[in-house]
Amino acid sequence: MQASLRLLGRRRFLPLFATQFLGAFNDNLFRNAMVILVIFRIYADETKEAAFSAIAGALFILPFFLFSALAGQLADTTDKARIVRIVKTAEIAIMVFGAAGLLLGNIPLLLAALFAMGVHSTFFGPIKYAILPQHLRADEVLGGTGLVEAGTYGAILAGTIVGGIIPAEWAAAGVLVTALVGRVTGGMVPPAPPEADAPCPTKFDWHIVRASVRLVSATMHIPRLFLAIVAISFFWSQGAVLAAQFPPLVKNVLGADQSVATAFLSIFSVGVAIGSVAINRLLKGEVSARWAPASAIAMGLFVTDLYFNTSSWQVPPGPPSGLLEWITLPNAERVMIDLLGVAVAGGMFVVPLYAFLTTTVPKSETARTVAANNIVNSGAMVFSTLLIVGLVHLGVSVAETLLLVAAGSLGAAVIAWRLHKACD
């Protein structure tokens, strides 16, 4: 643990960590401020609220599906630090439009900025993992990956809380300031030039469909990578469903206000951060999937218990409950424990799988491997969120969608077990 934390004092790690932290913070400050504004202040219809939450999540993820192949090619053939500076500059421009959307309460403008932030994150995504084997020693990669994940979810926690409690006008200023600071830290990332055996940058395939198909095909035919990517996709699909359903679940099932929705997202973020750091301690720096099957099963059990708690929830009469009032209700503590348990198990599940992706391929291929993973992950997440929209319109309750997450945990456990047996 201490060895991993010492990385935070190293220039080869700290600027990247800070840049990723600020980017994740800004994403969630903007997204949560947008969701709170729309669901709690603009819409007053349960079906529209659930659909908007899911569509917003899908719009943010769609660029990963469309542009990850280009992002992976670019990251493996160009200095990754230079790309960081470019994408962080673009974030400033995007947040100008996002801030305008928050100030005007303009839903199309908000969704357009959200999609653009998805594009920004698509090009940054392969770098934050692919640069680690380039800047860290082999025995530091798992710890570094865990810190990146923990920092990401710590940033999600902070962005979620801030976005949920400050007025939209303050959020508009906040996203601009954060983007500017992120550009400063991004400029401090040490050079990470292409490896000697990296492909020629002039051989780019700019056809996004063909490039995506080729990249995924070239990666997924390798059994160990196939299993790791499918397992990670299960995790992100489950996370997408949970994140999309938290606000409508809180408002329409639990009868609570936005402070409870923010608390739910915060608990989830803290849990993933805890799991991300704890798994490095359990594995002692070794990249292994041996804890992944048990972690997936634990996720499923906690989600199942969460379903039973929420499906039988009795909403007290009167206006929506605030956080201090809600936590005194029967079974509220059990709901929060379930959320924390899901998140801790999720962090323990996914961190070794990301480290596995970046340490079992040549360094010249890490960004494209992560990009292939992002394509498959995003496709699974978009499919799962659209499925939720369809189920809600067919009359499936928000609480019942949790059963879909629990079923996905069983699939994740089977895939993780196969990976463990094949590679450990």
C-alpha positions in Angstrom: 0.0 0.0 0.0 2.7 2.5 1.0 4.8 1.5 -2.0 1.8 2.3 -4.3 1.1 5.6 -2.5 4.8 6.7 -3.0 4.0 6.9 -6.7 2.1 10.0 -5.9 5.4 11.7 -5.2 6.9 10.8 -8.6 6.7 13.1 -11.6 6.4 10.0 -13.8 3.0 9.4 -12.2 1.6 12.4 -10.3 0.8 14.7 -13.3 -1.1 12.0 -15.1 -2.9 11.1 -11.9 -3.9 14.7 -11.3 -5.0 15.2 -14.9 -7.2 12.1 -14.8 -8.6 13.1 -11.4 -9.5 16.6 -12.7 -11.0 15.2 -15.9 -13.2 12.7 -14.0 -14.2 15.4 -11.5 -15.2 17.7 -14.3 -17.2 15.0 -16.1 -19.2 14.2 -13.0 -19.6 17.8 -11.9 -21.1 18.6 -15.3 -23.2 15.3 -15.6 -24.6 15.4 -12.1 -25.4 19.1 -12.3 -27.2 18.4 -15.6 -29.1 15.4 -14.4 -30.2 17.2 -11.2 -31.2 20.2 -13.2 -33.3 18.2 -15.6 -34.9 15.6 -13.4 -35.5 17.7 -10.3 -36.3 21.1 -11.9 -37.4 20.6 -15.5 -39.1 17.3 -15.9 -42.1 16.1 -13.8 -42.7 12.7 -15.4 -41.3 9.4 -14.2 -41.0 7.8 -17.6 -39.3 10.9 -19.1 -36.9 11.1 -16.2 -35.8 7.4 -16.4 -35.5 7.7 -20.2 -33.4 11.0 -20.0 -31.1 9.5 -17.4 -30.4 6.4 -19.5 -30.1 8.4 -22.8 -27.6 10.8 -21.2 -25.5 7.9 -20.1 -25.7 6.3 -23.6 -24.7 9.6 -25.3 -21.6 9.9 -23.1 -20.6 6.3 -23.9 -21.4 6.4 -27.6 -18.1 8.1 -28.6 -16.1 5.3 -27.1 -17.8 2.9 -29.4 -17.3 5.2 -32.5 -13.9 6.7 -32.0 -11.8 4.3 -29.8 -10.1 2.7 -32.7 -8.8 6.1 -33.9 -7.8 6.9 -30.3 -5.9 3.7 -29.9 -4.0 4.1 -33.2 -3.2 7.7 -32.3 -1.9 6.9 -28.8 0.4 4.1 -30.0 1.9 6.2 -32.8 2.2 9.6 -31.2 3.7 11.0 -28.0 1.0 10.3 -25.4 1.9 13.4 -23.4 1.3 15.6 -26.5 -2.2 14.0 -27.0 -2.9 14.8 -23.3 -2.2 18.4 -23.9 -4.4 18.5 -27.0 -7.5 16.8 -25.4 -7.2 19.0 -22.3 -7.3 22.1 -24.5 -10.4 20.7 -26.2 -12.0 20.2 -22.8 -11.9 24.0 -22.2 -13.8 24.7 -25.4 -16.3 21.9 -24.7 -17.0 23.3 -21.2 -17.8 26.7 -22.6 -20.9 25.1 -24.3 -21.6 23.0 -21.3 -21.6 26.0 -19.0 -24.0 27.8 -21.4 -26.3 24.8 -21.3 -26.4 24.9 -17.5 -27.0 28.6 -17.4 -29.8 28.5 -20.0 -31.4 25.2 -18.9 -31.1 24.1 -22.6 -31.4 20.3 -22.8 -30.1 19.9 -26.4 -27.1 22.1 -25.6 -26.4 20.1 -22.4 -26.6 16.8 -24.3 -24.4 18.1 -27.1 -21.7 19.1 -24.5 -22.1 15.7 -22.8 -21.5 13.9 -26.1 -18.4 16.1 -26.8 -17.0 15.3 -23.4 -17.5 11.6 -24.3 -15.3 12.3 -27.4 -12.7 14.0 -25.2 -12.7 11.0 -22.8 -12.5 8.6 -25.7 -9.1 10.0 -26.8 -7.8 10.3 -23.2 -9.0 6.9 -22.1 -6.3 4.7 -23.8 -3.6 6.9 -22.6 -4.3 6.8 -18.9 -3.7 3.0 -18.9 -1.3 2.6 -21.8 1.2 5.1 -20.4 1.5 3.3 -17.1 3.7 0.4 -18.3 5.8 3.0 -20.1 6.5 5.2 -17.0 6.3 2.6 -14.2 8.2 -0.6 -13.4 6.5 -3.9 -13.9 5.9 -4.4 -10.2 4.4 -0.9 -10.0 1.7 -1.3 -12.7 -0.9 -3.0 -10.6 -0.5 -0.4 -7.8 -0.5 2.5 -10.3 -3.6 1.1 -12.0 -5.3 0.8 -8.6 -4.4 4.4 -7.7 -5.8 5.6 -11.1 -9.0 3.8 -10.5 -9.2 4.9 -6.8 -8.5 8.5 -7.9 -11.0 8.3 -10.6 -13.8 7.2 -8.3 -12.6 9.7 -5.7 -13.0 12.4 -8.4 -16.4 10.9 -9.2 -17.4 11.2 -5.6 -16.2 14.8 -5.4 -17.8 15.8 -8.7 -21.0 14.1 -7.8 -21.3 15.8 -4.5 -20.4 19.2 -5.8 -22.7 18.9 -8.9 -25.6 17.8 -6.7 -25.5 20.6 -4.1 -24.4 23.7 -5.9 -26.6 25.9 -8.1 -26.4 25.4 -11.9 -24.8 28.8 -12.2 -21.9 27.8 -9.9 -21.6 24.5 -11.7 -21.1 26.4 -14.9 -18.2 28.3 -13.5 -16.8 25.2 -11.9 -16.5 23.2 -15.1 -14.6 26.0 -16.8 -12.2 26.5 -13.9 -11.6 22.7 -13.6 -10.9 22.4 -17.4 -8.3 25.2 -17.1 -6.5 23.6 -14.2 -6.6 20.2 -16.0 -4.8 21.8 -18.9 -2.0 23.0 -16.6 -1.5 19.6 -15.0 -1.7 17.8 -18.4 1.1 20.0 -19.6 3.3 18.5 -16.9 3.0 14.8 -18.0 6.5 13.6 -19.0 7.1 12.6 -22.6 5.8 9.2 -23.6 7.0 8.7 -27.2 6.0 5.7 -29.4 7.9 2.5 -28.9 10.4 1.5 -31.5 8.2 -1.2 -32.9 5.1 1.0 -33.0 3.2 1.1 -36.4 3.9 4.0 -38.8 1.6 7.0 -38.0 0.9 7.4 -41.8 -0.9 4.0 -41.9 -3.9 5.3 -40.0 -7.3 3.8 -40.9 -9.6 6.8 -40.7 -12.7 4.7 -41.5 -14.2 4.4 -38.1 -16.3 1.3 -38.7 -13.6 -0.6 -40.5 -10.9 0.4 -38.1 -13.1 -0.6 -35.1 -13.9 -4.0 -36.6 -10.3 -4.6 -37.4 -9.1 -3.6 -34.0 -11.6 -5.6 -32.1 -11.1 -8.6 -34.3 -7.3 -8.4 -33.9 -7.6 -8.2 -30.1 -10.5 -10.5 -29.3 -9.1 -13.5 -31.1 -6.5 -13.8 -28.4 -8.3 -15.9 -25.7 -6.8 -14.2 -22.6 -7.6 -10.8 -23.9 -11.1 -11.9 -25.0 -11.9 -13.2 -21.5 -10.5 -10.1 -19.8 -12.4 -7.6 -22.1 -15.7 -9.5 -21.8 -15.4 -9.6 -18.0 -14.7 -5.8 -17.9 -17.7 -5.2 -20.2 -19.9 -7.0 -17.8 -18.7 -4.7 -15.0 -19.3 -1.5 -17.0 -22.7 -2.6 -18.2 -23.7 -3.2 -14.6 -22.3 0.1 -13.6 -24.1 1.9 -16.4 -27.4 0.5 -15.4 -26.9 1.4 -11.7 -25.7 4.9 -12.4 -28.6 5.6 -14.9 -31.2 4.3 -12.4 -30.0 6.0 -9.2 -31.8 9.4 -9.6 -35.2 7.9 -10.7 -34.8 5.1 -8.1 -34.3 7.7 -5.3 -37.1 10.0 -6.5 -39.8 7.6 -7.6 -39.1 4.4 -5.5 -37.6 5.7 -2.3 -39.4 9.0 -2.1 -36.3 11.1 -1.5 -34.8 14.2 -2.9 -31.6 15.0 -4.8 -29.4 14.9 -1.7 -30.1 11.2 -1.4 -29.4 10.6 -5.1 -26.1 12.4 -4.6 -25.3 10.3 -1.5 -26.0 7.1 -3.5 -23.5 8.1 -6.2 -21.1 9.1 -3.5 -21.3 5.8 -1.7 -20.8 4.0 -4.9 -17.7 6.0 -5.8 -16.1 5.6 -2.3 -16.7 1.8 -2.5 -15.0 1.4 -5.9 -12.1 3.4 -4.6 -11.8 1.2 -1.5 -11.9 -1.9 -3.6 -9.4 -0.6 -6.1 -6.8 0.0 -3.4 -7.7 -3.1 -1.4 -7.1 -5.6 -4.2 -3.5 -4.4 -4.7 -2.9 -5.2 -1.0 -4.5 -8.7 -1.4 -2.5 -9.5 -4.5 0.7 -7.8 -3.3 1.4 -6.3 -6.6 0.8 -9.5 -8.6 -1.4 -9.1 -11.7 -3.9 -12.0 -11.2 -7.6 -12.6 -11.7 -7.9 -15.1 -8.8 -10.1 -12.8 -6.7 -12.3 -11.7 -9.6 -14.9 -14.6 -9.6 -15.6 -14.1 -5.9 -15.8 -10.4 -6.3 -18.4 -10.8 -9.1 -20.5 -13.1 -7.0 -20.4 -10.7 -4.1 -21.6 -7.9 -6.4 -24.6 -10.1 -7.5 -25.5 -10.9 -3.9 -25.4 -7.3 -2.8 -27.5 -6.1 -5.8 -30.0 -8.9 -5.2 -30.4 -7.7 -1.6 -30.7 -4.1 -2.8 -33.6 -5.2 -5.1 -35.5 -6.8 -2.2 -35.0 -3.8 -0.1 -36.2 -1.3 -2.7 -39.0 -3.4 -4.2 -40.7 -3.5 -0.8 -40.0 0.1 0.2 -42.8 2.0 1.9 -42.7 5.7 1.0 -43.7 7.8 4.0 -46.4 10.4 3.3 -45.4 14.0 2.7 -42.8 15.7 0.5 -39.6 13.9 -0.6 -37.3 13.0 2.2 -34.0 14.8 2.6 -30.8 12.9 3.4 -30.9 13.4 7.2 -34.6 12.4 7.3 -34.2 9.5 4.9 -31.3 7.7 6.7 -33.5 7.4 9.8 -36.1 5.3 7.9 -36.3 1.5 8.3 -33.8 -0.4 6.1 -32.1 2.8 4.8 -28.9 1.6 6.4 -29.2 -1.7 4.7 -29.7 0.0 1.3 -26.5 2.0 1.8 -24.6 -1.1 2.9 -25.7 -2.9 -0.2 -24.5 0.0 -2.4 -21.2 0.1 -0.7 -20.8 -3.7 -1.0 -21.6 -3.7 -4.7 -19.0 -0.9 -5.2 -16.2 -2.4 -3.2 -16.6 -5.8 -4.9 -16.7 -4.0 -8.3 -13.4 -2.2 -7.6 -11.7 -5.5 -6.6 -13.1 -7.1 -9.7 -12.1 -4.7 -12.4 -8.6 -3.3 -11.4 -6.6 -6.5 -11.9 -8.3 -7.0 -15.3 -7.2 -3.5 -16.5 -3.6 -4.2 -15.2 -3.8 -7.6 -17.1 -4.7 -5.8 -20.3 -1.7 -3.5 -20.2 1.0 -6.0 -19.0 0.3 -9.0 -21.2 0.8 -7.2 -24.6 3.9 -5.4 -26.0 4.1 -1.8 -24.9 3.7 -0.7 -28.5 0.2 -2.3 -28.5 -1.1 -1.2 -25.1 -3.2 1.8 -26.3 -4.8 -0.2 -29.1 -5.6 -3.0 -26.6 -7.2 -0.6 -24.2 -9.0 1.0 -27.1 -10.4 -2.4 -28.3 -11.5 -2.9 -24.7 -13.2 0.5 -24.7 -15.1 -0.3 -27.9 -16.5 -3.5 -26.5 -17.2 -2.0 -23.1 -19.0 1.0 -24.7 -21.1 -1.2 -27.0 -22.1 -3.3 -24.0 -22.9 -0.2 -22.0 -25.0 1.5 -24.7 -26.9 -1.8 -25.3 -27.6 -2.2 -21.6 -28.8 1.4 -21.2 -31.0 1.2 -24.2 -32.4 -2.1 -22.9 -33.3 -0.3 -19.7 -35.1 2.4 -21.6 -37.1 -0.2 -23.5 -37.9 -2.2 -20.3 -39.0 1.0 -18.5 -41.4 1.9 -21.4 -42.7 -1.7 -21.3 -43.7 -1.2 -17.6 -40.7 -2.8 -15.8 -40.1 -0.9 -12.6 -36.8 0.8 -11.8 -36.3 -1.5 -8.9 -36.8 -4.6 -11.1 -34.1 -3.5 -13.4 -31.7 -4.3 -10.6 -32.3 -8.0 -11.2 -30.7 -7.5 -14.6 -27.5 -6.3 -12.9 -27.6 -9.3 -10.5 -27.9 -11.7 -13.5 -24.9 -10.0 -15.2 -22.8 -10.7 -12.1 -23.2 -14.4 -12.6 -21.9 -14.0 -16.2 -19.0 -11.9 -15.0 -18.1 -14.5 -12.4 -18.0 -17.3 -15.0 -15.8 -15.3 -17.4 -13.5 -14.3 -14.6 -13.1 -17.9 -13.5 -12.2 -19.0 -17.0 -9.6 -16.2 -17.2 -8.1 -17.2 -13.8 -7.9 -20.8 -14.8 -6.3 -20.0 -18.1 -3.7 -17.4 -17.0 -2.9 -17.7 -13.3 
